[in-house]
């Protein structure tokens, strides 16, 4: 999945919230709790999510569903 030369798509919190059907505040809460998808910070206020990290988080979340 993570191959050299492959650049994953980057999602803003707004884009990811819309794609997941959740509020942007939900993503912020997940970041603060450490339970959401991995993210990167670009500078002090810019958050981005890597596409493959989101995919892995969704797969792990589905595996943990009862």
Buried (B, 14 or more C-beta within 10 A) or exposed (E): EEEEEEEBEEBEBEBBBEEBEBEBEBBBEBBEEEEBBEBEEEEEEEBBBBBBBBEBBEEEEEEEEE
